[in-house]
């Protein structure tokens, strides 16, 4: 393959960390996970981190916690605003907990919320806004945070694609009541499979820890607010208080995270170097719309959308990429409204014009924390031949 979608970031440090776990013969959630949670929270300046087995599970557990909080919990039928473009498991937990989704269109240039349309979509029924900084590119968080504060709306920030991105000097994934991250193989840092939830709310933190772990009381802090400890330790060890899941990470994932987070700043730096080079090659190519950076993107990947006036057929473009051994794929999960699964949702659509155009006329190629000058040149020369 001349240009891949994803590249390994594991070195000898990660291998050594895994060997230590293997030698310990302790693989279930333990000290490595706990230490990584602490390091992750410190890195992003939040009070609490909860690790789970994937970014999808992070969304599920985080959303579930909002239904069990003592004050103003979410309820079935509540309205939640979502962007048209995101990964499927941004939306699935919302459907699984019976929420009504209101889909708002994106800007074709940034691929994030059309902020004017978002503002106009809020009603007295809106209980939550889900933000997604698409492919590392920050949303307009100053305006969205103000909207939520003014209207008493929960901000849920799905930051699974955008670890390390910044807006106004603040990391994305730190603005919401709940913030979720993915550490899947192809993401900004990798624990093979994995995800995290960040929050400053102690009750939410305690709920998430129980929900990831069978819904029981084990692993709760001594000052947990979500239950009253009883005297009988025999039953207390297996006391279930919430309808939870088993989405715990393993010690291998925790050990990998401890190594990867040390590398995260340098890996983001290299991704941004690659992005500058990609922009220099494609900024004047009028055939394509490339993603306009908001704040400081962490550049998950590089998107190209065929300009409406470009005299190029998508079929011939994709065949050229395939014949040239360049991997590419749909932008994130595309316009979710165009997937068959939408028939199972309770939803309304404000607009999806731009999302539909991006879905049907766009694609992305990979980025990685390694120098991709050669690959980007190859892509540019390949597309120049069209």
C-alpha positions as CSV (number, residue, x, y, z in Angstrom):
1,X,0.0,0.0,0.0
2,X,1.5,3.4,-1.0
3,X,-0.6,5.4,1.4
4,X,-2.3,3.8,4.3
5,X,-5.2,5.0,6.5
6,X,-3.6,4.0,9.8
7,X,-0.1,3.4,11.1
8,X,1.1,1.7,14.3
9,X,2.5,4.0,17.1
10,X,3.9,1.2,19.2
11,X,7.6,1.0,20.0
12,X,9.7,-1.0,22.4
13,X,8.3,0.9,25.3
14,X,4.8,-0.4,24.6
15,X,6.1,-3.9,24.1
16,X,8.0,-3.9,27.4
17,X,4.9,-2.5,29.2
18,X,2.8,-5.4,27.8
19,X,5.5,-8.0,28.8
20,X,5.4,-6.7,32.4
21,X,1.7,-7.2,32.5
22,X,2.1,-10.7,31.1
23,X,4.7,-11.5,33.7
24,X,2.5,-10.3,36.4
25,X,-0.2,-12.7,35.3
26,X,-2.9,-10.1,36.3
27,X,-4.9,-9.0,33.2
28,X,-8.2,-7.7,34.5
29,X,-8.7,-4.1,35.5
30,X,-6.2,-3.1,38.1
31,X,-3.3,-0.8,39.0
32,X,-2.2,0.1,35.5
33,X,-5.7,1.2,34.5
34,X,-6.1,3.2,37.7
35,X,-2.7,4.9,37.2
36,X,-3.5,5.7,33.5
37,X,-6.9,7.2,34.5
38,X,-5.1,9.5,36.9
39,X,-2.5,10.5,34.3
40,X,-5.2,11.1,31.7
41,X,-7.2,13.3,34.0
42,X,-4.1,15.3,34.9
43,X,-3.1,15.8,31.3
44,X,-6.4,17.3,30.3
45,X,-6.9,19.2,33.5
46,X,-10.1,17.4,34.7
47,X,-10.8,15.9,38.1
48,X,-11.9,12.4,37.1
49,X,-11.3,9.9,34.3
50,X,-13.0,6.5,33.8
51,X,-11.5,4.1,31.4
52,X,-13.6,1.6,29.5
53,X,-13.0,-0.9,26.7
54,X,-13.8,1.5,23.7
55,X,-14.8,5.0,22.8
56,X,-18.3,3.5,21.9
57,X,-18.6,2.2,25.5
58,X,-17.5,5.6,26.8
59,X,-20.4,7.1,25.0
60,X,-22.8,4.5,26.3
61,X,-21.7,4.6,29.9
62,X,-21.5,8.4,30.0
63,X,-25.0,8.8,28.5
64,X,-26.4,6.2,30.9
65,X,-25.0,8.1,33.9
66,X,-27.3,11.1,33.0
67,X,-30.4,8.9,33.5
68,X,-29.4,8.0,37.1
69,X,-28.1,11.3,38.5
70,X,-30.2,12.5,41.4
71,X,-31.1,16.0,40.1
72,X,-32.6,16.6,36.7
73,X,-31.9,13.2,35.1
74,X,-32.5,12.7,31.4
75,X,-35.8,10.9,30.6
76,X,-37.0,8.9,27.7
77,X,-38.4,11.2,25.0
78,X,-36.1,14.1,25.9
79,X,-34.8,16.1,22.9
80,X,-31.1,16.0,22.1
81,X,-29.5,18.0,19.3
82,X,-26.9,16.1,17.3
83,X,-24.8,16.9,14.2
84,X,-25.6,15.0,11.0
85,X,-22.0,13.7,10.6
86,X,-20.4,11.5,13.2
87,X,-19.6,7.9,14.0
88,X,-22.5,5.6,14.6
89,X,-21.9,5.1,18.3
90,X,-22.3,8.8,18.9
91,X,-26.0,8.2,18.1
92,X,-26.7,4.6,19.3
93,X,-26.8,5.2,23.0
94,X,-29.2,8.1,22.5
95,X,-31.5,5.8,20.6
96,X,-31.1,2.9,23.1
97,X,-32.1,5.2,26.0
98,X,-35.2,6.4,24.2
99,X,-34.1,10.0,23.4
100,X,-35.5,12.0,20.5
101,X,-32.7,13.2,18.2
102,X,-32.8,16.5,16.3
103,X,-30.3,16.5,13.5
104,X,-28.6,19.8,12.6
105,X,-26.5,20.3,9.4
106,X,-22.8,20.9,9.3
107,X,-20.6,23.5,7.5
108,X,-19.1,22.1,4.4
109,X,-15.8,23.7,5.1
110,X,-15.3,22.8,8.8
111,X,-17.5,19.7,8.8
112,X,-18.8,20.8,12.2
113,X,-22.1,22.3,13.3
114,X,-23.6,25.1,11.3
115,X,-23.6,27.3,14.4
116,X,-26.4,29.6,13.1
117,X,-28.6,26.6,12.5
118,X,-27.7,25.1,15.9
119,X,-28.7,28.3,17.7
120,X,-32.0,28.4,15.8
121,X,-32.8,24.8,16.6
122,X,-32.9,25.1,20.4
123,X,-36.3,25.0,21.9
124,X,-37.6,24.7,25.5
125,X,-37.6,20.9,25.0
126,X,-33.9,20.7,24.2
127,X,-32.2,18.9,27.1
128,X,-28.8,18.2,25.7
129,X,-26.4,19.2,22.9
130,X,-23.9,16.6,21.6
131,X,-20.8,18.2,20.2
132,X,-18.4,16.3,17.8
133,X,-15.2,17.9,16.7
134,X,-15.0,16.1,13.4
135,X,-11.7,14.5,12.6
136,X,-9.7,16.6,15.1
137,X,-11.2,20.0,14.1
138,X,-12.7,21.9,17.1
139,X,-16.3,23.0,17.3
140,X,-17.1,26.7,18.1
141,X,-17.1,25.9,21.8
142,X,-17.3,29.4,23.1
143,X,-20.7,29.9,21.4
144,X,-21.9,26.4,22.2
145,X,-21.0,26.6,25.9
146,X,-22.8,30.0,26.2
147,X,-25.9,28.4,24.5
148,X,-25.9,25.6,27.0
149,X,-25.3,27.9,30.0
150,X,-28.0,30.3,28.9
151,X,-30.6,27.6,28.3
152,X,-29.7,25.2,31.1
153,X,-28.8,22.5,28.5
154,X,-26.4,19.6,29.2
155,X,-23.2,19.7,27.0
156,X,-22.1,16.2,26.1
157,X,-18.8,16.4,24.2
158,X,-17.9,13.3,22.0
159,X,-14.2,13.9,21.5
160,X,-13.4,10.5,20.3
161,X,-11.8,11.7,17.0
162,X,-10.1,14.8,18.4
163,X,-7.8,14.1,21.3
164,X,-5.2,16.9,21.6
165,X,-7.2,19.5,19.6
166,X,-7.5,23.0,21.2
167,X,-9.9,25.8,21.0
168,X,-9.1,29.2,22.6
169,X,-6.2,27.6,24.5
170,X,-8.4,24.9,25.9
171,X,-8.4,21.2,25.0
172,X,-11.4,19.8,23.3
173,X,-13.0,17.1,25.4
174,X,-13.0,19.3,28.5
175,X,-16.0,21.6,27.9
176,X,-18.9,19.2,28.6
177,X,-20.4,17.9,31.8
178,X,-19.3,14.6,30.2
179,X,-16.5,14.2,27.6
180,X,-15.6,11.0,25.8
181,X,-12.4,9.8,24.1
182,X,-11.3,6.8,22.0
183,X,-7.9,5.1,22.2
184,X,-8.5,2.7,19.3
185,X,-5.6,1.6,17.1
186,X,-6.0,4.3,14.5
187,X,-6.6,7.2,16.9
188,X,-4.3,9.9,18.3
189,X,-3.0,7.5,20.9
190,X,-3.7,3.8,21.1
191,X,-4.3,1.2,23.7
192,X,-5.4,-1.3,20.9
193,X,-9.0,-0.9,22.1
194,X,-10.1,1.5,24.7
195,X,-12.0,4.7,25.7
196,X,-12.2,7.2,28.5
197,X,-14.8,9.5,30.1
198,X,-13.7,12.8,31.6
199,X,-15.8,14.9,34.1
200,X,-15.5,17.3,37.0
201,X,-18.7,16.0,38.6
202,X,-18.1,13.5,41.4
203,X,-21.6,12.0,41.2
204,X,-21.3,11.4,37.5
205,X,-17.8,9.9,38.0
206,X,-19.2,7.5,40.6
207,X,-22.1,6.5,38.4
208,X,-19.8,5.9,35.4
209,X,-17.5,3.7,37.5
210,X,-20.5,1.6,38.7
211,X,-22.0,1.4,35.2
212,X,-18.9,0.1,33.5
213,X,-18.5,-2.6,36.2
214,X,-21.8,-4.6,36.3
215,X,-23.6,-1.8,38.1
216,X,-22.2,-2.9,41.4
217,X,-20.7,-1.1,44.3
218,X,-17.2,-2.6,44.1
219,X,-14.5,0.0,43.1
220,X,-16.6,2.9,44.5
221,X,-14.7,5.5,46.5
222,X,-15.3,5.6,50.3
223,X,-17.1,8.9,49.9
224,X,-19.3,7.8,46.9
225,X,-22.6,9.7,46.8
226,X,-24.6,7.1,44.9
227,X,-25.3,4.6,47.6
228,X,-25.1,4.0,51.4
229,X,-22.7,1.3,52.5
230,X,-24.2,-1.5,54.6
231,X,-22.5,-3.5,57.4
232,X,-22.6,-7.0,55.8
233,X,-19.4,-7.3,53.8
234,X,-20.4,-10.7,52.4
235,X,-23.3,-9.2,50.5
236,X,-21.7,-5.8,50.0
237,X,-19.0,-7.3,47.8
238,X,-21.7,-8.3,45.3
239,X,-24.2,-5.5,45.7
240,X,-25.8,-4.3,42.5
241,X,-27.2,-0.7,42.5
242,X,-27.5,0.2,38.8
243,X,-28.5,-1.7,35.5
244,X,-24.9,-1.6,34.3
245,X,-22.6,-3.3,31.8
246,X,-19.3,-5.1,31.8
247,X,-17.2,-2.7,29.6
248,X,-14.0,-2.7,31.8
249,X,-10.6,-2.3,30.2
250,X,-7.8,-4.7,30.9
251,X,-4.4,-4.1,32.4
252,X,-2.7,-4.4,29.0
253,X,-4.8,-1.4,27.9
254,X,-3.9,0.6,31.0
255,X,-0.2,-0.2,30.6
256,X,-0.2,0.9,27.0
257,X,-2.0,4.1,27.9
258,X,0.7,5.0,30.4
259,X,3.3,4.8,27.6
260,X,1.3,6.4,24.9
261,X,0.3,9.5,26.9
262,X,4.0,10.4,27.3
263,X,4.2,10.5,23.5
264,X,0.9,12.3,22.8
265,X,2.3,15.9,22.6
266,X,5.0,14.8,20.1
267,X,2.6,12.7,18.1
268,X,0.1,15.6,17.8
269,X,3.0,17.9,16.8
270,X,3.9,15.6,13.9
271,X,0.3,15.3,12.8
272,X,0.1,19.1,12.6
273,X,3.3,19.2,10.6
274,X,1.8,16.8,8.1
275,X,-1.3,18.9,8.0
276,X,0.6,22.0,7.1
277,X,2.2,20.2,4.2
278,X,-1.1,18.7,3.1
279,X,-2.6,22.2,3.1
280,X,0.3,23.7,1.2
281,X,-0.3,21.1,-1.6
282,X,-4.1,21.3,-1.9
283,X,-5.1,24.8,-0.8
284,X,-5.0,26.1,-4.3
285,X,-6.6,23.1,-5.9
286,X,-10.1,24.4,-6.8
287,X,-11.4,20.9,-7.6
288,X,-11.5,20.0,-3.9
289,X,-12.8,21.5,-0.6
290,X,-10.4,20.7,2.2
291,X,-11.3,21.0,5.9
292,X,-10.9,24.5,7.2
293,X,-9.1,24.5,10.6
294,X,-10.9,26.0,13.6
295,X,-8.6,26.6,16.6
296,X,-5.8,24.0,16.6
297,X,-6.9,20.8,15.0
298,X,-5.3,17.5,16.0
299,X,-5.8,16.3,12.4
300,X,-7.1,12.8,12.7
301,X,-7.0,12.7,8.9
302,X,-7.3,14.8,5.7
303,X,-10.6,15.3,4.0
304,X,-11.2,16.1,0.3
305,X,-14.7,16.9,-1.0
306,X,-15.3,17.3,-4.7
307,X,-16.2,20.9,-5.4
308,X,-19.6,21.2,-7.0
309,X,-18.1,22.9,-10.1
310,X,-15.2,20.3,-10.4
311,X,-15.3,18.4,-13.7
312,X,-14.5,15.1,-12.1
313,X,-16.6,12.0,-11.7
314,X,-16.5,10.4,-8.3
315,X,-16.3,6.9,-9.8
316,X,-13.2,7.8,-11.8
317,X,-11.6,9.5,-8.8
318,X,-12.1,6.5,-6.5
319,X,-10.9,4.1,-9.2
320,X,-7.7,6.2,-9.6
321,X,-7.1,6.0,-5.8
322,X,-7.7,2.3,-5.7
323,X,-5.5,1.6,-8.7
324,X,-2.8,3.7,-7.1
325,X,-2.9,1.8,-3.8
326,X,-4.1,4.8,-1.8
327,X,-6.5,3.8,1.1
328,X,-9.5,6.1,1.6
329,X,-12.9,6.0,3.2
330,X,-16.1,7.9,3.9
331,X,-15.8,11.0,6.1
332,X,-16.2,9.7,9.6
333,X,-19.4,7.7,9.4
334,X,-20.9,10.0,6.8
335,X,-24.3,11.6,7.0
336,X,-26.0,9.3,9.6
337,X,-29.4,10.0,8.1
338,X,-28.4,8.1,4.9
339,X,-27.8,4.8,6.7
340,X,-30.4,2.1,6.9
341,X,-30.3,2.0,10.7
342,X,-32.0,5.4,11.0
343,X,-35.4,3.7,10.6
344,X,-35.1,2.6,14.3
345,X,-34.7,6.2,15.6
346,X,-37.1,8.8,16.9
347,X,-35.8,11.9,15.2
348,X,-36.4,15.0,13.2
349,X,-34.2,16.8,10.7
350,X,-33.6,20.5,10.7
351,X,-31.4,20.2,7.5
352,X,-28.8,17.8,6.1
353,X,-28.0,19.5,2.8
354,X,-24.2,19.9,3.4
355,X,-23.9,16.6,5.3
356,X,-25.5,14.8,2.4
357,X,-23.1,16.5,-0.1
358,X,-20.1,15.6,2.0
359,X,-21.4,12.0,2.4
360,X,-21.8,11.5,-1.3
361,X,-18.9,13.5,-2.7
362,X,-16.2,13.4,0.0
363,X,-13.6,11.0,1.4
364,X,-10.6,11.1,3.7
365,X,-7.0,9.8,3.6
366,X,-4.9,9.0,6.6
367,X,-2.7,11.0,8.9
368,X,-0.2,9.7,11.4
369,X,2.5,10.7,13.9
370,X,5.2,10.1,11.4
371,X,6.4,12.1,8.4
372,X,4.0,11.6,5.5
373,X,5.6,14.0,3.1
374,X,6.3,11.2,0.6
375,X,2.7,9.9,0.9
376,X,1.1,13.3,0.5
377,X,3.3,14.0,-2.6
378,X,2.2,10.7,-4.0
379,X,-1.5,11.6,-3.4
380,X,-1.1,15.0,-4.9
381,X,0.6,13.7,-8.0
382,X,-2.0,11.0,-8.4
383,X,-4.9,13.4,-8.2
384,X,-3.1,15.9,-10.5
385,X,-3.3,13.3,-13.3
386,X,-7.1,13.3,-13.2
